C-alpha cells in the first residue's frame, strides 16, 4: 500500500573517509610508519542515515529516494545533479544510503539536502519532503581529510602523485588561503605567494600558510595578509646579511601578522637583521627571530618609527660590534612574553634597546652578556612602561641591568641582576632621569676586583624608589645606592651593601644642593650606613640605619634607630 502522508524525516550524517595508499607513490622507509594504519580510500561520498515516518509512525518496507543538494533552505540553486536511490530497505523508519555529489559540491558554503520519496518502491509518484535538511560539518571533513592527505604526501616526498581531483578540492576549499610548501602547495616561495595576492583589504584578508621547511628568501609582508608557519621549530625563513641597515629577512607591514615560525639572518655582511619594521606596525606572535655574524649590527627585531605588537617572541642578536635582541627606535612597541638576548665579545650588547618612544614591556626577559659593555634594558630619551621585567647583564668592563639616560620609565615588579663585570650597575639613572621604581629587586655582585652598584644616580637624576630591595656585594667596592649630584626619594625599601669598602648609601657632589628622603626603610652598610658630602641633606623618618653610621653633610632624623635598635637623635647619631 502506498503511503503518501509522510510527515517527518530525521537524519544523521556519518562520514566514512580514507586515504588509499594507491593514490600515493610507495612511501619510503622513513615515512612508512607515518602512513601505516591509515584507512583505505579517500572518497567524496558520505553515509546518510535517516528515519522516515508518516502519520502511523515509523515506516517498514522498501522505498525509492531522490536526493538533491541546495545552497539555501528554500528556493536557491541546486548544486550538482539529483541522486536516485531505488528499492532502499527501511526498517522501523531507519534507512542508510551512500551519497556522492562530487568534489566541487562542498567548497565552504552552507548546504541543504532536499529529499523526495515514494513508498512502496516502484509505485506512484515521488513526494517531496519539507523542510530541506541542513548538512553540517561532516561532509566538509572529507575535504579536510584530503588536505591532510596532501600534507602527509608532502611529508613523504610524494605530494606530486596525489591525484589531481583531490588536489583541486584541497585548493578550492579554503577561501583566501594560499599554501607555500616545498612541494604540493600553491607556491614554493613565500614571495611568490604574496605576489599572487592582489585583492587583500580590510574586508577581504588573506593568510599565507607556510608548511614545514627552510625557505631562503627575503619576505616583504603585505597589509591584510597574515603569514603563518607550522611552528617555530619546523618553519624557518632565512637569509644572509646586507651592507644596508634598512633590510631584514622579513620586513613588516601594517594590519598583518607574522606567526608560528622562525626568522633568521646569518650575517656575513655589515648588517644582520632578522625582522625589520620601518614605519609599520605588524603583529608578531609566537616567532623566534635570530640574527648573528653581522659585522656592524646583529638585531633580532628592529623597530624604527614603528609600533608593532610582539607576543610570545624570542629575539636574539650576536657576533657583531653591536648586538640587540629587540631595538625600538622612536617606537612604542607593545611587548608581551618576550625574551630578548644579545651576546658577543669586544662588543656592545643590548637585550632590549629603547631610543625615544614609549614602549610597553610586560613579562619581558632581557639579557646581555660577554661583551665589553652589556645592557639588559637600555632606555635613552624614552619613557617605557616596564611591568614584570627581568633584566640581566654580565661580563665585560661595564654591565647594566637597566640603564636610563634622560628617561622616565615606570618600573613595576622589575628584577635587575648584574655580575661578572669590572663595574656592575643594577640600575643606572643618568642625565636627569626620573624613573618610578616600585617593587623592584636589584642585585649587583662581582669578584674582589669589581665595583658593584645597586642603584647609580647621576647628573641631576631624581628617582622615586618604593618597595625596592637592593643588594650590592662581593667586590672591592660595593654601594647599595650611589648618588652623584642627584636627589632621590626612598620609601619602604631595603638597601644593603657588604664586602670590601661598602656603603648603604653614598652621595657626592661638587656644587649645588641635593636632598635625600628616606621613609620606613632599612639601610645597611659596613663602612658607612650613609656617607655624603656637604652638598647633601638627608631626611630620615621611621627607618633603621644599621652598620657603620651616618657621616658628612646634614641629617634630619625622626623616630629612627640603629642596628641595635637604639634610637637615633635628630642628626641620625646614636
N, C-alpha and C positions, 0 to 999 in steps of 0.2 A: 504494500500500500504506500502510495506517495504521501510524504508528509511535507507540506509546504509552510506550515506555521512555525518556521524556525525562529526562535526568539533570542538566542544568545550564542556567542562564540567566545570562549575563554582560551587564551593562548599562552604557551610557554615556549620560549626560544632556547634551544640547546645547540651550542656551536661545537661541531666536530672538526678539528683542524689538524694539519700535519705537514711535515716537511719531508718530501721524498729525497732520499739520497740520490735518486736517479736524476733529480733536477740540478745536481751539482756534480762537478768533476769529483773523482775519488779523492777523499781527504788524505793528506799526508800523515805521517806518524805523529807529528806534533799536535795536530788538531783532531785526531781520531776520537779521543775521549770527549772533546767538546761537542762532537756531533753524535756521539753514541747515545742511544736512548731516546732520540727524537722520534716523534711519530712519523708515519709513512707517507703522507701526501698532503700537500697544500691544495685546497680546493676552495673555490669561491662559493660553494654550496653551504647551506646551513640547515640544520634539522628544525622543523616546525612541528610542535606538538600543540594540539588544541583540544578543546572539549565542546562538543556540539549538542545543543539542547533544543527542544521545542516545548510547546505548552504542556506536553505529557511527561516531560522530564528528559533525561539523557537518552540519546538515540543509540540503538544497536542495529547493525546491518552494514551493507556496502553502499557507499555514496561516491558521486563524482564531484570533483572540485576544480574551480578555476581561480588562479591567483594572479593579481596584478600589483605592481609596485608603483606608488604615487608619491609626489612631493608635497602633498597637502592633505589635511583631514577631509576636506570637502572640495570638490571640483579639482583644480590643479592640473598637473601634467603627468601622464603615465610615463614611468621610467622602464625601459626595456620592454620586452614582449610579455604577453599573457602566458602563464604556465598552466597546463591542464594535467590533472592527476585523476585517472579513471579507475573505478572499482576499488576504492580505498576502504579497507576494513575499519569499521567504527565499533568499538566495544564499550558499552556503558558511557557513551558520549566521547570517548577518547580515541584519537587518531594521530598518526605520525606520518609526515611526508618529508621528502628532501626537496628543497627549492634552490635554484641556482639562477640568479638574474645577471650573472656575468661580472667581469672585473671592474666595469665602469659604473656600476649601479650605486656603489657606496663610496662617494668621494667627499664626504664631510657634511652634506646637507641632511636635514631630517627626512625620514621616510615613513610611509604608512602602507600597510598591506591591505589590499581590497580582496574580498573573498566572495565567490558565488558557489552555490552548492545545489545538487539535486539528489534526493533520496526517494526510493532506492536508485542505485546506479542504473543508467541507461534509460530512465523513464522521464518523460516530460521535459520541461524547460528548467533552466538554472534560476535560482532565487538569489539575488544579491543581498548580502548581509550588511547591516549597518550597526554601528559606525565602523569605519576602517580602523584597523588595529595599528597603533604606533610600534615601530621597530626601535628598540632601544640599543644598547651598546654592543650586543652580541655579534651581529654581522660585521661591525666595524673592527672587532677583534681579529677578524680574518685578515684585514689589511695590515693591522699591527703585526700579525704573525709573519706576513710576507716581508714587512720591513725588518723584522728580527731575522728572518732567513737571509735577507740581503746583508745584514751586519755580520752574521755568522759566516756567510760565504766570503765576505771581505776578510774576516779574521783568518779564514782558512786559505786565503790567497786565490779563491775561486769565484769571486763575485762576477767575473765576466761570463760565467757559464749559467748564471741564474736566468731562467727563461724570460724572454722579452715581455711576455704578458704580465708576469708578476712584477718585474721591474717597473713597468709602466704604472701599475696600480700603486706601487710604493711612492713613486714620484708625484702622482696625481692627488694622493690622499691629503697631504699636508699643505694647506694654503700658506703662501708667504714663508715657506721654509726651504732653504737651499742647503744642500748637503755637500760638504767637502770631505773627500776621503782619498786615501792613497790609491784605491781602486773601487769601483762600484758606486761612486757618488755622482752628483751632478757635475762637480769640478774637482780637479786635483790640487788647485791652489786657492787660498782664501781671496787673493786679489782678483782672480777671475770671477769668483762667486760674487764679490762686491760689485765688480764692473757690470755684472749681468742685471743688477737691481737698479731700476730707473724710476720706479713709482713709489718709493718709500716716502711716507709723510706721517703727520700726526695721527691721522685716521686710518693709516694703512702701513703699520710697522712690519718689518721683516726680521727673521732670525737666520743667521748663517750658522749651521751646526758643523763643527769640525771633529771628525772621527779621530780615533787614536792614531798617532804617528808624529813624526818630526817634519815640520814644514819650514823650509829655509827660504824666507822671503821677508820683505818689509810690508807691513799692512797699514793702510790708512783707513780708519773707520769712517762710516757714513752716518749722518743723522737718521734716527729712527730705524737703524739696523743693528741689532744685537749680534755679538759673536759669542757663541757658546761652545766650549770644548767638552770632551768626555771625562775630564778630570785633570787635576794639576800634575798627576804622576804619569799620564798617558798621552796627553795632547800638548805638544810643545811647538812654539813659533820661535825661530832663532835666526840671527843674522850677525855678521861681523860689524865692527865699528866704522866710524867715519871721521873725516877731517872737519866736518861741520858739527857744531853743538846744537843744531836745531833739527836733528833727525833722531828717530828711535826705531827700534824693531817694530813696535806698534805705536801709531800716532792716533790720539783720541779724537772724538767728535762729540758735539752736544747731542743730548737726547738719544744716547746709545749706551749699551752696557757691554763690557767685556767680562766673561765669567768662566770659571771652571777650566782653567788651563794655565800653562807656564809660558812666560815670555822671557827670552834670553838674548843678551848681546855679548858676544865673545871677544869684543875689542880687537886688538891688533892695529888700531889707529889711534888718533888723538882722543876721540870721544866714544865711550861705550855707554849707550843709554837704552835701557830695555823698553820703557813706556814713556813717551813724551807727549805732554798735553800743553799746547800753546793757545791761549785764549779760548779754550774749550773746556767743558766740564762733564766728562763721561762718568758713568758709574763703573767701578771696578770691583768685582765681587769674586771671592774665592780664587784669587790669582796669585801666583808666585812670579815675581819679577827679579831677574838676576842679571847683573852687569859686572863684567870683570875684564881685566887686562887692557883697559884704556890707558893711553899714555898720559893724558891730562886729567880727564874725569871718567869715573865709572859711577853711574847713577841708576838705581833700580827703577824709581818712578820720579820723573822730572816734571813738576807743575809750574808753568810760567804764565802769570796773569790768568790763572785758571782756578776753578772752584770744584774740582771733582769730588765724588763720594767714594771713599775707599773702605770696603768692608771685608773682613777676613782676608787680608792681604799680607803676604810675606815679601819683603823687598830687601835687596842687598846690593852693595857696591864694594868692589875690592880690586886691588892690584894697580891702582893708578896713583897719580900725585894727590888727587882729591877724590875721596870715595864717600858716597852718600847713599843711604838706604832710600829715604824719601826727601825730596827737595821741594819746598814751597817758596817760590819767588813771586812776590806780590800776589800771593794766592791765599785763599781761605778754604782750603780743603777740609772736608769732614772725614775724619779718620776714626774708624771703629774696629776694634780687634785687629790691630795692625802690628806686625813685628818688623822692625826696620833695623838693619845692621850694616856695619861697614868695618873694613879691616885692610891693613896694608902697611908695609914697612916704609920708614922715612917719608911718611905722607900725613895729610890732614884727613881725619876720618870723622864723619858725622852720621849718627844713626838717623836722626831727623834734623834737617836744617830749615829753619823758618826765617826768611828775609823779607820783612814787610808783610802786611796782610794779617788776618786774624783766623788762623786755622783752629779747628776743633779737634782735640785729641782725646778719645775715650778708649780706655783699655788698650793702651799702646805700650809696647815694649821696644825701647830704643837703646841700641848699644854700639859702642865704638871701641876698637882695640888695636894694639900693635903698631900704631903709627907714631910719628913724632909728637903730634898733638891730636887728642881724641875728645870728641864731644858726643855724649849720649843724645842730648837735645840742645840745639843752639838756636836762640831767639835773638835776632838783631832787628831793631826797629819794628818789632812785631808784638802783637797782643793776643797770643793764643789762649784758649781755654784748655787746660790740662787737667783731666779728671781720670783717676786710676791709671796713672802713667808710671812705668818703671824705666828709669834711665840709668844706664851703666856705662862706665868708661874705665879703661885700664891701660897701663903701659905708657911708654914714651917719656917725653920731657914734661908735658902737661896733660892731665886728664881732667875733664869736666863732666860731672853728671848732667847738670843743667846749667847752661851759660846764657845769661840775659844781658844784652847790650842795648841801652836806650829802649828798653822794652818793659811792658807792664802786663805780664801774664797772670792769669788766675790759676793757681796751682792747688788743686784739691786731691787729697789721697794720693800723693806722689811719693815714690820711693826712689832716692838717688844714691847710688853706690859708686865710689871711685877707689881705685887701688893700683899699685904697681908702677905708678909714675914717679918721676922725681918730685913733681909737685902735683898734689891731688886736691881737687876742689869739688866738694859735693854739689853746692850751688854757688855760682858766682854771679853777682849783680853789679854791672858795670855801667858807667856813663848815665847817671840819673835814672836807673831802672827802679821801678816801684812795684814789685810783684806782691800779690796777695797770696800768702802761703798758709794753708790750713790742712792740718792732719798730714804733715809731711814728715817722712823718716829719711834722715840723711846720715850716711856713714862714709867717713874718709879714713883710710888706713894705708900704711905702707911700711917698707923696710926702714932700718935705722938711718939710712942716708936721705930719707924723704922728708918733705914738709906736707902736712895734711891740714886742710881747712874744711871744716864742716860747711859753714856759710861764709863767703867772702864778699863784703860790700865795699864798693869803691866809687869815687868820683860822684859824690852827691846822690848816691842811691838811697832809697828810703823804703825798704821792705816792711811789711807787717806780717809777723810770724805768730800764728795761733795754733796751739796744739802740735807744735813741732818738736820732734826728737832728733837731737844732733849728737853724733859721737865722732871724735877725732882721736886717733891713737896710732901707736907703733912706730912713728917716725922720729927723727931728731927734733923736729918742731911740730907741735900739734895744737891747733886752735879750734875750739868749738865754733865761735863766731869771730871773724876778723872784720873790723870796720876801718876803712880808710876814707876820712872826710865824708862820712855818711851818718845820717840819723835813722834809727830803727825803733820799732815797737815790738816787744816780745810779750806774749800772753800765754799762760797755761802751758808752758813748754819746759822741756828737759834738755839741758845743754851740758855736755861734759867733754873734757879733754884729758888724756893721760899718756905717759911715756915721754921721755926726753924733756925738753922745755915745753911746758903746756900751760895755756891759759884758757879758762872757760870762755871769757870774752876779752878780746884785745882790740883797743881802739886807738888810732893815731891820726894826727892831722898837723899841718904846719901853719894853718891860718883859719880864720873864721871860727864859728862856734857850732857845736852839734849836741844833740840830746838823744839819750837812750832811755827808753821807758820799759820797765820790766814789772809785770804783774803776775802773781800766782804761779811763779816758775821756780825751777831748781837749776842753779848754775854751779858747776863743779870744775875746778882746775887745780892741779897740784902746785904749780909755780905761783899762779895767781888765780883767784876766782874771777876777778875783774882787774884788768890793767888798762889805764887810759892816760893820754896826755892831757895837758891843761885846757885844751880847747873843748873838752867834753864835760857835760853834766849828765850823770846817770841817776835816774829816779827809780826807786825800787819799792814796791808795795807787796806785802804778804808773800814774800819769797824767801827761799833758802839760798844762801851764798856759802858754799862748802868748799874747803880746801885752803888755798894759800892766802886768802884775804883779798881786800879791795884796795887798790893803790892808784895814786895820781888823780888829777882832775878834781871835780866836785861831785858829792854824793848827797842825795836826799833819800833816807830810808824810813819807811813807815811799816810797823808790825812785821819786821823781817828778822831772820835769825841765821846762825851759822850751822856748820855740820854737826855740832854738839848740842844743837837746839838751845843755844844761848842767845838771848835777844840782842840784836844789834842796835846801836844808838842811831841818831838821826844822820850820822855821817857814815853809816854802814860799817862801824867798827864795834867789836865786842865790848 
